[in-house]
Each structure stands twice: as structure tokens, then as C-alpha cells.
Amino acid sequence: MLVKFNNFPEVKVGNYTDQSAGTGCTVVLFEQPLTGSVSVRGGGPGSRELALLDPSTNMNQINAVLLTGGSAFGLAAAEGVMKYLEEKDIGYQTDIAKIPIVPSAVIYDLNYKHPQIRPGSNEGYFASTAAESEFEIGSKGVGTGANCGKLIGMDKSSKSGLGYAENNLEKIKVSVLTVCNAVGNIIDPKNGKIVAGIQGEDGYISHQSVINENMEGLLKTNTTLGVVITNVRLNKAELKKIADMAHDGLARTVNPVHTMYDGDTIFVFTTNQVQADLNITGILTADAFSDSILNGVVAVQREEEVSSQNDL
């Protein structure tokens, strides 16, 4: 499914997709460096350069964000993103060179198809060269190896993927990109229905009906990542608060979530264009985060429908 960063045409998204290996990566490039922060609620994140986003640090010039499959191995893709940006003379100016600043986070997709094949520098570079305002969601980029409903095994899981949503109110603009790789179910908070997840004989089944004390190993495969862009003027501490509030939208939509094995990580950046209320911005962001996860599922299900029709 093709979508567009309507709110922020200066933000580009690029995907590298390897369907045969069941993995990929997604790069979000900023035309101008942005101030950002991050909120990590999962107990087992895989990441790079997150410390620079802490409100107590000096860095306020982020050039790109990488979301990648391949678990910690996939962080090598950030080198390709940095290479691309260096060639474009983009980065934080030091006395010797411009250093591209690329915070990165991973999902665990090694249990999907081929664990020995992971995104690396070449794949990160490719995704950067492919970055446009229009991009595909679903089983694309970092969403290629994303699944949900893995609580009783991969054979009972459902496909999930890369999602996108926008939520605007008057002068406030919010855009959200997500990848949901959940061990549990994806739930539409508007009606409480499971839209993807653990597959039973007669449809999806709740995690409450299958959870037990012997599931510690299965809980280790649950991560949702997100990148939020807003136009509201916020400092790094305020951006972190928005990221914290975005996790509310995640928790409304994915269950279970935020366990000690999750890598749940949400980045928030601002173009600093308008003055607006932080609380309203956070509420809009949480709703958009939920919608983005759901849109990713819809995109995957449409892909599956097309594939089934082509097989007939």
C-alpha cells in the first residue's frame, strides 16, 4: 500500500525489502536536522545512538532514523545510512568532519525465515537512496519480517508490518511511522476486536486464554518501534513526554506489551513551526500511533488478498 508523508514533505522514507530472507530496514531522512527525543518502555531494546536523545544531552541535530530487522546484527545498516549522508555532506559539524547522526532501533525477526541474512551497510545505503515522500507500508522495509500473535509459536502467528498514520487538529500536525512485531495480539481500541494475532481454529484467540508460566522463551520476540514527527515547538524534555504518551497508543493496541524482553522504542522529532499545547499534541500522537499499527495490519492483509487471488 502506497502512502505519503503529507504533513512533512521534507521528510523522506526509504525501504529495503528482502522477501525471500524475510527481513529489511526502513530509513527516515530529514531534509534539515531536527531536535528529537526517545522513550524506551521495553526491557530489552536493541539500539544505537539513543543516549544522544536524552534531554540532558547537547545534541539537537538529528539527520535520520533507522528502523531495522536482524536484531542487533541489523544495526550494521546504520553504517550505510551514514555513508549516504556523508556523500551528501550532511551531518553534525565538528572541527574535522561532518558526522551524520542516525539513532537506530531493531526488531527481532530472526525466527521468521532466514536468521543468517540480516540488513547490513549495503542495505542501509540502498534504503537511503530509495527515500521519497511516498513509500510503501505493509510487509515492506523493516516490516518485512514483522509478525504478531507469537505467544504459542510462530505457526499460530499472523503477519504484521510497517504502518503509517497522520492526526491533525487545527495548527497541530502529527505523523507516525510504526513497525509492530508483537508476541501478542493487535487490538482495535475503537471496538476491542482482535484484528491480527494468535490464530485458533475459529479465528483469533485472546492471550488470556493461552498464557501460562512456561512462556518465558516465547516472550522474547516482542517489539514495536515508532517514529513520530510533529510541527509543535517542543524542547527535548517535552519531546520525551510526547514519546511517553505515544506509548499509551501502543498499549491500547498491542497486548501483551512492555515486557522485560520487549524492545519497544518510540522516537519523537519536531520541525518547531508552531506553538501549541503539549497535552493535546500527546493525545493526538497516542491516537495516531494506534492508527499506524492498525494501518500496517490492513496493508499486510491487502497484500495477502492480492497474493491469494494471483495464486488462483
Helices and strands as residue ranges (DSSP letters): E 2-4, E 11-18, E 23-40, E 47-48, G 50-53, E 62-68, G 71-76, H 77-87, E 92-93, E 98-99, E 104-106, H 121-129, E 134-136, G 141-143, E 147-148, G 154-156, E 158-159, E 162-166, E 174-181, E 185-188, E 193-196, E 199-200, E 203-204, G 207-209, G 218-221, E 223-232, H 236-253, E 254-255, E 265-274, H 278-311
